[in-house]
Amino acid sequence: MRAFRLATLELMAADIPNAEPMRSAYLTLSVDSDIEAERIVAALSDGGQVLLPIQETFFASRFGQVRDRFGINWMILHERQSPRGDGSGNPRL
């Protein structure tokens, strides 16, 4: 078992001998800036594979998918500000 600290979040993981790596499961990391999203995608893809290049989408100012060098799939995003500015994503009525 390994534990990693990401700011105030502790992520724990384990390897299972002779198990196939997960290919349909993703860890999602939401960050506070476009620059941070780009930095994390670059770091995770070093020695890994970019599945979806970091880009702007309808729901995020930055979104990308990578598989790191250990075979873990990641979705990294910086959510787009909502028109209300309250983070809800719901338009003002």
N, C-alpha and C positions, 0 to 999 in steps of 0.2 A: 504494500500500500504506500502511496506517495501522497503528500499534501502540498499544495501550492497556495500561496497567499497572493491575491490580486486586490490591492487596496484593502478594503474591509471584508472581502469575500474569500473564504477558504474553499478551494476546489480539491476534492480527493479523488484519486483514481487508482486502479489496480490492473495488473496484467493477469491474464488467465492463460496458462500454458496450453498450447495446441488449439487455441480458439481462433476463429476467423475474425479479423477486425470488422467493426461495425461500418457499414457503407451507407446505411440509410438514416443513421442518427447523427444529429449535429448538436454541438454546443453553440449557443448564441451569446454573443457579447455585445451589449449596447454601450456606446461610449459617448462622451460629452462634446466631441469636436470632429470635424472632417479630418484634421491633421492626425489626431489620435487613431481614427479608423484606418487611415492609410498606413501609419506606422505599424500598427498591429498586424494588418494583412501582410505587409512586407516581411515582418519578423516571422510570422507563422508559415509563410510560404517558402522561406529559406530552407532548402533541402526537401521541400514538399512539392505541392502542386496547386496552382491556381485553378479553381473550378469555375468561378465567375469573377472576372476582373472587377476591382472596386470601381463603382460608378454611381451616378445619381439615378434614383428611381422615383416613382410616384409617391412612395411612402418614406423614403430616406434621402437625405442629402448625400450620404455615402453608404453603399452596401456592397459587400463582396463575400464570396465563399471560397474557402481554401481547405486543403487536406494537409495537415502538418507532416513533418518527417516521421512521426510515429503512427500515421494512418488515421488520426482523429480529424473529423470534419468540423469546420467552424463556419458560422455565419457572423460577420462583423457588421454592425450598423450604427450610424448616427442618424437618429430619427429626424424627419423633417418637422419644423415647427408647424403647429396647427394654426389655422386662420384666427382662432380665438386666443392662441398663445398660452393655453392652459395645459398643453401636453395631452389633451384627450383625443386629438385627432378628429373630433366632431366639429363640423362647421357651425358657425354662429347662426342661430335661427331667428 
